[in-house]
Amino acid sequence: MNVESKFDYMSILKVSEDKDAIYVEGETFVYGFSKKTGLLNSINVMGNDFLKMKSSGILDIYVSDNEIPQKAMYSAKYETEAECAILSYNPHEVHIRTHGFYRNHNGIAFPIRYRITYEIASDGTIFIIIDNKATDSCIPRWLCISSGTIYPSLCKYYSYLAEQNSLYTTGNYSFGIIGNNNKKLFESKFIPWFWFGNDTVGIDIAIWDIGHQRYGTTIITDQMNDQYPNIDINVSATSSENMLSWDILSIKNNITKVNSGWEYTSYYSLSINPSKKPNLENLNMVTLYISPEKHHYPSNEQIQLSALKGINTFIVSINQTGIYDIDNENEMKRVISICHDNGIKVIPNISLMKLNKNLEIFDSNANEWQIEPSSNSSESTSLMCPGSEGWREYWKEKIDQIIDKYDFDGLFIEIDYNRLACKNQLHGCQRKHIRPTFLWVREMMIHAWLKMKSKSLNSIIIAKTDMMPISMICNWTDIRCVESKDEVYQFDPLLQKAYYYSYNKGCNSMSLIESDIDKKLILLSLLYMSMPVISYDQLESDKFGEISKYWQIYNFFGINKADWHPSFNEELSMAKSSFSSLFVNIHKQDNILLTAINLSDEEINCDITLTRPEELGLNSNGKYLVYDPLSKSIHNGLNNATMKEISEIPISVSPQSVRFLYICEYPLNPSLLFMIGFGELIKQLWDDSKKVLKVMLSAQEGLQAEIAIYFPYGKPNQISVNERNLPFEW
């Protein structure tokens, strides 16, 4: 499906204003900018305003010349005559600018003027550029480029990336529960990313540079020089019962002499999550993964067999790792054609950063493009830096060629999330601290997203992010893919959720299982609705058959059309048990699917309580049936049961196991109750005069399915499929 413009698949921004503020609205958010101060005074995400508190309610900047900044604080929030106006606007980007003086609460100005430019992108990311200029000689001791005080009830958790003052990796994420006690959440020099939020919404800040100074036309880019102030980045966050706040300081309690004309420019980004709603259609994906290390083109027979086992998506290697040209054009086109004939999507595996060392282009460009410090790995590839413009343009060119030449259904992009920092001076990454490259990863992801979506709006962008949760990058993927490996089960629950759960980032989630299929990891994927991705070697295993059956249940129920009420989300949860290791997820559309997951090594016997049955559409006068699709039986005799009877459901769940319960209105006439198999119920009709039940199903030819037909009275005397009688016993 071709569309007129690649921008047709970007969110549309709406801009409005009144006498007090300018408002920018996207798919899930509304930002408010005060015309009085020029500062952000509202960050509303899905109806939740992070700046709701009257005590501050803004994202501020300030300067002070006192050892204790609160005793002599000059702040932008005290500026009452700031000019705030829209510089430019199109449906996908808005530029707003404000400027004024830092003032104290009495209105007295400090001799530094500020100018803030907000660049709001369609995904809700705001790039904030702060220009400071001294109008007279002065001695600032503190200079804060971002001071936030946000609504604490929206912030149950926090996360941050380890400081980059001395580390050369971006893989060390910390996650914690904020709680109600007064405490320092984190504090260090040059923490490049942090986040606050809950299981539904959040905001994060990213910093990739400490900015630059100048006098006139002489620019000093964040490096040490005796003639210029010692500028750095210090980040801290503090929580209490009544507030949650952070400061990003360029000058921290350091007597700093500046002359008239001194200028300092700093920048960072603020993002919200989710910036979009997950595409629930992706929940029906059952995916086979062919890794670059096992690169091959499956035969027609292998493709057909995969389809019969319910596989509907192939992630295929295009060549050995780090080569961006497909090695056999005819074979790739054959695979794509046969897959499409069998209802299978084909998505190529593309690395964002790897380049093969045997290529001629590696010899001529690697020194300039690659990440420093480089890895001492003996692999055949080296990692190129997204911060290198030359590498980005080469990668984009290869992506364009692949998308233009082949009828792929999306992209699977592997991101080496722990190497998103560089200090290679040949392409501009040499800084006072190692430079994070989030901004340029985002640029590459946006290019791939827009190119692929311009070819087909239904195409799927998958990014192998593993732990990385950075919104400005995740906003440009449909599905976050994580690698399910044994050590994940050893993570604490908070870390497991951060790893697998992607709905609060506006994405679906996938679990790549390259090793043996582990039951524990499957249970975690069910808990967080992370779709399994298996290797070709696992297709014939018994455990794949078990996984497949779970997702067949979800498929027939129609989770792609259902509301999800996960047990770990206090706001959305609709069911509970008395055991902390038994998690109960609810999916709701016309009927209800309950998933009880036992993560412990002990059998659990308990009652599951539906905490808000009316909100699930249950009626005190209704009659209901509870069916167990795995055991193919009515659960605990609950047929023709009342709402009260099914609001407390007795259940037994084996160690490290799962139970499914399907809850529907009690059928008054014979009807198809459930089906296990990758198919869809088109319609069913009971002809009372002829005593005939007609059912129409849609499924891949050759697929086997088990159907459950419920008879509230009588019994069948004939069953036929496509006018052929089937033998049966009743």
C-alpha angles and dihedrals in degrees: 000000000000122000129199096243136019086224091066089087096053121097115262119239121215121202127200137157143192133186092285108038151006116237128204116191128192135171096291105006147057123200122199123202117196114232088204098058103010089232132125107267100169133040104175117180118182090335095315116114114206091193096052095121114105092209091076115340094175142086100242140191124204148174131206137182094197128094087235104046095202089064093060108016121164109192140178089230089070092056106107099177102050115148110232121179144151109259097187139346139193128158091268105037136030127192119201125178133192134173139181144122130293105250137182123233089274092056096252111146128229111221094254121094121205133206121190123195118193117199107191115195126202093256092059097258112140118202106206119201117188120193117191122190127182113227091189138008111287143156112234113188096183130031118179120190095184129022115171132182111182140181105280097204089068092054114073095148140031134198136183141175118244116263117275096211091103107358125093098197133079094199100092106095120168123205127191147163113250100209126177101283125105106256146140107252095192141333130181146123114283105354097178100200139021137167140197126191149090137259091293111033140013147159129223139191125214127193123185103168140018094231132236141275133215147178107206108316097342109105122197110193107212094293131129115269126157091221094058135057118271100251121186140148121256118178128193138163131195133188134199136164092272105033149021117207143170138190130202107197127194091181117030118190092317121134101237123184117205130175130220110285095033111142130193125185122193133172142189138157134244119202134180129212135251097027091172139015119261115255102245091197087074090067089078092064117120104184138200118199126208107190123215088243089060095038114171141130112249117231123247089255092052090051092050091048090051090053091051089054091055100260109151101167132051121196101198134189115237094202140323116321116292099018116111099193120087107241098213115030096183094049092049091050090049091052091049092048096048091044092052090048087056096046096258124137117220121215123178123226110236127179117222095207115014123105125182113246092218095064122103091229089058091058093050101041113018096096090057098037106039130097117261127241085043124210119258089217119144090218120124091247139064127206118252120207120246085211089069110093091204092056093046093053092047091050093048091050091053092047091052092051093050094048094044096047103043135049095235121162097219144321134275106205119193113211120192089219095183093059101055094124132077144174101192105141092195090077099029104268095118106114139145086273128022107281120242112223101207092120094059095041084057091051091053093046092050090051092051092044095051095043093050096042091048088061095044128002088206095057117121126229112202121183123194095221101151105186098353110115101171108147099209087062102033090052088073098055131076095205132026111213121205128185112244107216134157097262091060090071088058091058116106113256093259092054092045090054092048088051100048107022115087107155092096087056093054093252141106118237134232130193115212109209108191097156127053113318106259118203092216092057091048090055090052091050090052092047093054097031092244108161115232121245114194134189123244091253091063097053094095097043123114090233091059088054088054093048090046091054091054092054092043086061090051091045095053093044089053105235087173086073098035135097113240121222106185117198093227092059106080093195096052103030116120101176139042143178133203092247119083091207093055111082120193119201121188127204116191133191122124088330134020131253115195119196116195113193122191111199095175131093091238132078112253124214115182147115121274112217122209097216098194107023095163091057087054089059096256117146128212088225095046131103121222145188127213115205130187106211095192096053091033092227144111105266115245092334092294101154122125084013128159126242089253091054094052094042088076107041118184111220141173119206122187121229112288092359143118136228127198123205122189114204120195140151112284106265113235092197134036110287144161103266103183145344131208108204136074099281143103133240106233097181144320129207132190114209103202095188093056095030089231129141113206117195127184117199132178121212143143110280110260096022116132121226137183115216130193116209117190122211113192087189138011124004136259121264097187137026121186134178118201088348093307118120116233125210112239143162124221 
